């Protein structure tokens, strides 16, 4: 990141100066443009920034500004900075061309990490509606999510990708374990070599040895030619052993020997071949429980578990649902499907669902909706029935607050009175907001989702306000 050219686009000098000191610390070459006074037009024509920071101070003009920047600098990633905690604005910014959306006030370390990620040589640039978004897009942006849990996963991947350490990816089915393996390979020094994957649970036990190590002609009935195994095909690249927990005890012994000696022989062969591939193993099983039950070798477990990466289930990061929906829609849009638009109420229902099938289930549902309602607006009634089989009170609150509030909802018997003499208006409004939030939480038995519906706020916005005012709510209610 040191020496990178960064273009900062903001409305006023005060905002520009605030970022200037931070960017100077990391040694960036900073160019500034005033968004309101024709600053973009005065930039040198030869300037091609490595990265653009765009401060989004309003909705319409700010979003239009992203499009202007993308057209002028199509190869420069754009990081958007916003005051609003609003997934609608975040999705709109991503659609306009932003590669990342950060909320203010900024944690300097979060900004540095986002910039470093965007400036990685292998990072994928933004792909607009006319571009291809396919299985080869394996940058960290492919691991969609801005929750704390996913930021932790991103950080672990960045740390381990630069090494040759063996990685064990753990997580429920559908959480994206193979994607993690591909991202690690993509950002490693082995990225120019093959990435090879093998699902150990999908291959019959008697054929798994041949699949891994290959075989010589005549090694067994049906072996009419010699054949390379996955270790040979991966060469000096990366080998993903998916569903490693399904491997038979006999095969575990053979794999352990290869990992220890870094050599192997084809089935029926006598020539030792080098096992140079980096091993990434993945499983949804509890391997420690399997060890206790005698179904998995403890010594193999410690060979594989050098650097564990645990993927959280989607139910533990529901705030990422809007970004995952947007990512799925972009992928389908790139395939030529007609785009759909989810109403706020429909999105709220999706953010309340437990997602037992995790990200894979969400992607399948979005594809089904695109097929059923191409080019249409999708509301709660259009969602699959299983998404509506939740707490009836929750669904009722979502449906009730989906409509625009009337003036009667805000009618006061007595308007506020201006105190005599000077008074602190900001503190007065903060106290009033705090009191109303406390009343809403009390009326809703401390359930944050219901209180948010009562206040016509997004759940994530209410959580931030609860933290801001230091209100006492159970961790389970906030999570």
C-alpha positions in Angstrom: 0.0 0.0 0.0 3.0 2.3 0.6 3.3 4.6 -2.4 -0.1 3.8 -3.9 -1.9 6.6 -5.6 -5.2 7.4 -3.8 -7.9 9.8 -5.0 -10.1 11.3 -2.3 -13.4 12.8 -3.4 -15.3 14.7 -0.8 -17.4 17.9 -0.5 -15.4 20.1 1.8 -11.8 20.7 3.0 -12.7 19.6 6.6 -13.5 16.1 5.5 -10.6 15.9 3.1 -8.2 17.0 5.9 -9.6 14.3 8.2 -8.6 11.6 5.8 -5.4 13.3 4.7 -3.6 12.7 8.0 -4.7 9.0 8.1 -3.6 8.3 4.5 -0.3 10.1 5.1 0.5 7.6 7.9 0.4 4.7 5.4 2.6 6.5 2.8 -0.1 6.9 0.1 0.3 9.5 -2.6 -2.9 11.5 -2.1 -4.9 13.5 -4.7 -7.9 15.4 -3.6 -11.0 16.6 -5.5 -13.8 18.8 -4.2 -17.0 17.1 -5.2 -19.0 20.3 -5.5 -16.8 22.9 -7.2 -15.7 21.1 -10.3 -12.7 19.4 -8.6 -12.9 16.3 -10.8 -12.7 18.4 -14.0 -9.4 20.0 -12.7 -7.6 16.7 -12.0 -4.7 16.0 -14.3 -5.7 14.0 -17.4 -2.8 11.5 -16.9 -3.9 10.7 -13.4 -5.0 7.0 -13.0 -5.4 6.4 -9.2 -4.8 3.0 -7.8 -7.7 3.5 -5.5 -10.6 6.0 -5.0 -12.2 7.0 -1.7 -15.6 8.6 -2.2 -17.3 10.3 0.7 -21.1 9.8 0.2 -22.7 12.8 1.9 -26.1 12.6 0.2 -28.0 9.9 -1.7 -28.8 11.0 -5.2 -25.8 13.2 -6.1 -23.3 10.9 -4.2 -24.5 7.8 -6.0 -24.3 9.6 -9.4 -20.8 10.6 -8.5 -19.8 6.9 -8.1 -20.9 6.3 -11.7 -18.9 9.2 -13.0 -15.8 8.0 -11.2 -16.3 4.4 -12.5 -16.6 5.7 -16.1 -13.5 7.9 -15.8 -11.4 5.4 -14.0 -12.8 1.9 -14.9 -9.8 0.0 -13.4 -9.7 1.8 -10.1 -11.6 0.3 -7.2 -13.9 2.7 -5.4 -14.4 2.5 -1.6 -17.5 4.4 -0.4 -17.7 6.1 3.0 -21.1 6.9 4.4 -22.8 8.2 7.6 -25.8 6.0 7.1 -26.3 2.5 8.5 -28.6 1.6 5.6 -28.4 -1.6 3.6 -30.5 0.1 0.8 -27.9 2.8 0.3 -25.1 0.1 0.5 -26.7 -2.0 -2.2 -27.3 1.1 -4.3 -23.7 2.1 -4.0 -22.5 -1.4 -5.0 -24.8 -1.3 -8.0 -23.4 2.1 -8.9 -19.9 0.6 -9.0 -18.4 0.6 -5.4 -16.2 -2.3 -4.5 -16.7 -1.7 -0.7 -19.1 0.3 1.5 -17.8 1.5 4.9 -19.8 3.3 7.6 -18.5 6.3 9.5 -17.1 7.1 11.9 -14.3 5.0 10.6 -12.0 2.8 12.5 -8.6 3.6 11.0 -7.6 -0.1 11.0 -10.8 -1.0 9.2 -10.1 1.6 6.5 -6.5 0.4 6.2 -7.6 -3.2 5.8 -10.2 -2.3 3.2 -7.6 -0.3 1.2 -5.0 -3.1 1.5 -7.6 -5.6 0.3 -8.6 -3.4 -2.7 -5.0 -2.8 -3.7 -4.0 -6.5 -3.7 -2.6 -7.6 -7.1 -5.1 -10.4 -7.4 -8.1 -8.5 -6.2 -11.0 -8.6 -8.6 -12.2 -5.2 -9.8 -15.9 -4.3 -9.7 -17.9 -6.1 -12.4 -20.9 -4.1 -13.6 -24.2 -5.3 -15.0 -22.6 -6.0 -18.4 -19.6 -7.8 -17.0 -19.1 -11.4 -16.1 -19.4 -12.6 -12.5 -18.5 -16.2 -12.5 -16.7 -18.9 -10.6 -13.4 -17.4 -11.4 -14.1 -14.4 -9.2 -12.3 -15.5 -6.1 -11.1 -12.3 -4.4 -12.0 -11.6 -0.8 -14.9 -9.7 -2.2 -16.2 -13.2 -3.3 -16.7 -13.9 0.4 -19.6 -11.6 0.9 -20.3 -10.1 4.3 -19.5 -7.1 6.4 -20.4 -8.6 9.8 -17.8 -8.9 12.5 -17.7 -12.6 12.1 -17.0 -12.4 8.3 -14.4 -9.6 8.9 -12.6 -12.1 11.2 -12.7 -14.7 8.5 -11.3 -12.2 5.9 -8.5 -11.3 8.3 -7.6 -15.0 8.9 -7.5 -15.7 5.1 -5.3 -12.7 4.4 -2.8 -13.9 7.1 -2.6 -17.5 6.0 -2.7 -17.0 2.3 0.8 -15.7 2.2 2.1 -18.8 3.9 2.3 -22.5 2.9 0.6 -23.7 6.1 -2.0 -26.5 5.9 -5.5 -25.1 6.4 -8.5 -26.8 7.9 -11.8 -25.0 7.0 -14.7 -25.9 9.3 -18.3 -25.0 8.9 -21.8 -26.2 8.3 -22.9 -27.3 4.8 -23.6 -24.4 2.5 -21.4 -21.8 4.3 -18.9 -21.6 1.5 -16.0 -23.7 2.5 -14.8 -24.4 -1.0 -15.0 -20.6 -1.8 -12.6 -20.0 1.2 -10.2 -22.6 -0.2 -10.3 -20.9 -3.6 -9.7 -17.5 -2.2 -6.7 -18.7 -0.1 -5.2 -20.2 -3.3 -6.0 -17.1 -5.3 -4.1 -14.8 -2.9 -1.2 -17.2 -2.3 2.2 -17.5 -4.0 0.8 -20.7 -5.7 -1.9 -18.9 -7.6 -0.2 -19.4 -10.9 -0.4 -23.2 -10.4 -3.6 -25.3 -10.4 -6.3 -25.4 -7.8 -7.6 -29.0 -7.6 -10.6 -30.1 -5.4 -11.7 -33.5 -4.4 -14.9 -34.3 -2.4 -13.8 -37.3 -0.3 -17.3 -38.2 0.5 -18.4 -38.4 -3.1 -15.8 -41.1 -4.1 -16.3 -44.7 -3.2 -13.7 -45.8 -0.6 -12.1 -48.4 -2.9 -11.5 -45.7 -5.6 -10.3 -42.9 -3.4 -6.7 -44.0 -3.4 -6.6 -43.9 -7.2 -8.3 -40.5 -7.3 -5.7 -39.1 -4.9 -2.5 -40.7 -6.1 -3.3 -42.0 -9.6 -2.6 -45.5 -10.9 -0.4 -47.4 -13.4 -1.8 -49.4 -16.3 -2.9 -52.8 -15.1 -2.9 -51.9 -11.4 -6.4 -53.3 -11.0 -9.2 -54.5 -13.2 -10.3 -51.7 -15.5 -7.0 -49.8 -15.3 -6.3 -50.0 -19.1 -4.1 -46.8 -19.0 -2.0 -44.9 -16.5 -3.7 -42.0 -14.8 -2.6 -39.1 -12.8 -4.2 -38.5 -9.4 -5.2 -35.2 -7.7 -1.8 -34.8 -6.0 0.0 -34.9 -9.4 -2.6 -32.6 -11.1 -2.3 -30.0 -8.4 1.5 -30.1 -8.7 2.8 -27.0 -6.8 -0.7 -25.5 -6.5 -3.4 -26.2 -3.9 -5.3 -29.4 -3.2 -8.7 -29.1 -1.5 -9.7 -32.3 0.3 -13.4 -31.5 0.9 -15.4 -33.5 3.4 -12.2 -35.0 4.9 -14.3 -36.3 7.8 -15.8 -38.9 5.4 -12.5 -40.5 4.6 -12.1 -44.2 5.7 -9.6 -45.0 8.5 -7.5 -47.1 6.0 -7.2 -44.1 3.7 -6.4 -41.8 6.5 -3.3 -43.8 7.3 -2.1 -43.5 3.7 -2.8 -39.8 3.5 -1.0 -39.3 6.8 2.1 -41.0 5.4 2.1 -38.7 2.3 1.8 -35.6 4.5 4.7 -36.7 6.6 7.0 -37.8 3.9 5.9 -35.4 1.1 6.1 -38.2 -1.4 3.6 -40.8 -2.8 3.4 -43.6 -5.4 0.7 -44.3 -7.9 -1.4 -47.4 -7.2 0.5 -50.3 -8.8 3.7 -48.1 -9.2 7.1 -48.1 -7.5 8.4 -44.7 -8.4 8.2 -42.0 -5.7 6.6 -38.7 -6.8 6.8 -35.4 -4.9 3.7 -34.2 -3.0 4.3 -30.5 -3.5 0.7 -29.3 -3.3 -0.5 -27.2 -0.5 -3.2 -29.0 1.4 -6.5 -27.4 2.4 -9.0 -29.7 4.1 -12.6 -28.9 4.8 -15.4 -30.6 6.7 -18.8 -30.0 8.3 -18.1 -32.8 10.8 -16.9 -32.3 14.4 -13.5 -34.0 14.0 -12.7 -33.9 17.7 -15.9 -35.9 18.4 -14.9 -38.3 15.5 -11.5 -38.8 17.2 -13.2 -39.7 20.5 -15.5 -42.2 18.6 -12.5 -43.7 16.9 -13.6 -42.6 13.4 -10.8 -40.1 12.7 -7.1 -40.4 13.5 -5.8 -37.9 16.0 -2.3 -37.6 14.4 -3.9 -36.8 11.0 -6.1 -34.2 12.7 -3.1 -32.4 14.0 -1.4 -32.6 10.6 -4.4 -30.9 9.0 -5.4 -28.5 11.8 -2.3 -26.3 11.5 -4.4 -23.2 10.8 -8.2 -23.6 11.3 -10.7 -21.2 9.7 -14.2 -21.5 11.1 -17.1 -20.2 8.9 -20.1 -18.9 10.8 -23.5 -20.1 9.9 -25.7 -17.5 8.2 -28.1 -17.4 11.2 -25.2 -15.9 13.2 -24.6 -13.1 10.7 -28.1 -12.1 9.5 -26.9 -8.5 8.9 -25.1 -9.9 5.8 -28.3 -11.2 4.2 -28.9 -8.0 2.1 -25.4 -8.1 0.7 -25.7 -11.8 -0.1 -29.0 -11.2 -1.9 -27.4 -8.4 -3.9 -24.4 -10.6 -4.8 -26.8 -13.4 -5.9 -28.8 -11.0 -8.0 -25.6 -9.6 -9.7 -24.5 -13.1 -10.6 -27.9 -14.0 -12.1 -28.0 -10.6 -13.9 -24.7 -11.4 -15.5 -26.2 -14.7 -16.8 -28.9 -12.7 -18.6 -31.7 -13.2 -16.1 -34.3 -10.4 -15.5 -33.6 -8.6 -12.3 -36.1 -8.6 -9.4 -36.5 -6.0 -6.6 -37.2 -7.1 -3.1 -39.4 -4.8 -1.0 -38.2 -3.7 2.4 -40.7 -5.9 4.1 -39.6 -9.0 2.1 -36.0 -8.3 3.0 -36.9 -8.0 6.7 -38.5 -11.4 6.5 -35.4 -12.8 5.0 -33.3 -11.3 7.7 -35.5 -13.0 10.4 -35.2 -16.5 8.8 -32.8 -19.0 10.4 -31.3 -20.3 7.1 -30.6 -23.9 8.0 -29.1 -24.4 4.5 -26.9 -21.3 4.9 -25.7 -19.3 1.9 -26.5 -22.1 -0.5 -30.1 -22.0 0.5 -30.3 -18.2 0.1 -28.8 -18.4 -3.4 -31.3 -21.1 -4.4 -34.3 -19.1 -3.1 -33.1 -15.9 -4.9 -32.7 -17.9 -8.2 -36.2 -19.4 -7.7 -37.7 -15.9 -7.2 -35.9 -14.6 -10.3 -37.5 -17.5 -12.3 -41.0 -16.9 -10.9 -41.1 -13.1 -10.9 -38.7 -11.9 -13.7 -38.4 -8.1 -13.7 -41.0 -7.7 -11.0 -41.2 -6.4 -7.4 -41.2 -9.2 -4.9 -43.2 -8.7 -1.7 -43.7 -10.8 1.4 -46.6 -12.8 -0.1 -44.3 -13.9 -3.0 -41.7 -15.5 -0.7 -41.5 -19.3 -0.3 -43.8 -20.5 2.5 -41.0 -21.8 4.7 -39.7 -18.2 5.1 -43.1 -17.2 6.5 -43.2 -20.1 9.0 -41.7 -17.9 11.7 -43.0 -16.2 14.7 -46.5 -14.8 13.7 -46.0 -11.7 15.8 -42.7 -10.9 14.0 -44.3 -11.3 10.5 -47.3 -9.2 11.7 -44.9 -6.4 12.9 -43.0 -6.5 9.6 -46.2 -6.3 7.5 -47.7 -3.5 9.6 -44.6 -1.3 9.4 -44.1 -1.9 5.7 -46.8 0.7 4.9 -45.9 4.4 4.9 -46.8 5.9 8.4 -49.6 8.4 8.4 -49.6 11.8 10.0 -51.8 10.5 12.8 -49.0 8.1 13.8 -47.0 11.1 14.9 -49.8 13.4 16.3 -49.0 14.9 19.7 -51.6 16.3 22.1 -49.2 19.0 23.1 -46.2 20.3 21.1 -42.8 20.7 22.8 -42.3 24.1 24.5 -39.2 26.1 24.1 -37.5 26.6 27.5 -36.7 30.1 28.6 -33.1 31.1 28.0 -30.4 29.0 26.2 -30.5 25.2 26.4 -28.7 22.3 24.8 -30.9 21.2 21.9 -28.7 18.2 21.0 -28.8 16.8 24.5 -32.5 17.4 24.7 -33.1 15.4 21.5 -30.8 12.7 22.7 -32.6 12.4 26.0 -36.0 12.2 24.2 -34.7 9.5 21.7 -33.2 7.5 24.6 -36.5 7.6 26.5 -38.6 6.5 23.5 -36.2 3.6 22.8 -36.4 2.5 26.4 -40.2 2.6 26.3 -40.3 0.7 23.0 -38.0 -2.0 24.4 -40.1 -2.3 27.6 -43.3 -2.6 25.6 -41.7 -5.3 23.4 -40.3 -7.3 26.3 -36.7 -6.5 25.3 -37.0 -8.0 21.8 -35.0 -5.7 19.6 -36.6 -6.7 16.3 -40.1 -5.9 17.7 -38.9 -2.6 19.2 -37.3 -1.7 15.9 -40.6 -2.4 14.1 -42.5 -0.3 16.7 -40.1 2.6 16.1 -40.1 2.1 12.3 -36.3 1.6 12.4 -34.1 -1.1 10.9 -33.0 -3.6 13.5 -29.3 -2.9 12.9 -29.9 0.8 13.3 -31.7 0.2 16.7 -28.8 -2.0 17.8 -26.3 0.9 17.2 -28.5 3.3 19.1 -28.8 0.9 22.0 -25.0 0.7 22.1 -24.7 4.5 21.7 -27.0 5.2 24.7 -25.5 2.3 26.8 -28.9 0.7 27.3 -29.1 -2.7 29.0 -30.5 -5.4 26.7 -29.7 -9.1 26.8 -26.9 -10.2 24.4 -29.3 -12.8 22.8 -31.8 -10.0 22.0 -29.2 -7.8 20.3 -27.5 -10.7 18.4 
